[in-house]
Amino acid sequence: MENSTKEQGGGGGSGGPTEFLVKIYQMVDDPYTDNIVSWSQSNNSFIIKDPDEFATNLLSKYFRHNNFSNFVCQLNTYGFHKIKHDQWEFANEYFLKDQYYLLGNIQGKQTVHNHALGEVERLAFEEEIEKLENEKASIELDISSFKQYLPAKKLHVDNLVQRLEALEYRLNNLKNSFETVLQNPKFVEKMNKKLSSFFR
């Protein structure tokens, strides 16, 4: 599987795709794990069908950890977007089935700002972001469950959707604030090295 993926191309960017992107492509493109993660029917996104199994078996195999939340955060840094509330489906315009050569066009965020961010503040930001991400996932599961009982539960579902939209607004604002207080190139370089070693 790994050899066939590498033979498809070196990537559209100057240095080719990162190891993180290559491993995601390998996971999604592997037909033997389609019951856990696979391409969508449109072939322009991928669906994690069983997050628990994905974290336990695939993340631990490819990245030597099983933290699903960290994996989702890393996807966000590469411009992937969750496109449905009721399932874990992610898309990036350059992440397409049978078009491995486009992976090199996907770039991670390298934002540099002049505002200082202490270790305590950074940890507080990350803790709050993780808390909101978990709350968001919980609401999405509730919405998916209550859809089975429509229209009797329609009002409750509408309330959940409103809560989810408000939560996403808060989460996006928090992430933007987090980015605007990143310290300096040395701090960013240090964090990137930590992320790279974590997902290697």
Summary of the structure (lengths in Angstrom):
residues: 200
radius of gyration: 18.1
end to end distance: 17.8
largest distance: 55.3
contacts: 530
relative contact order: 0.13
helix: 60%
strand: 6%
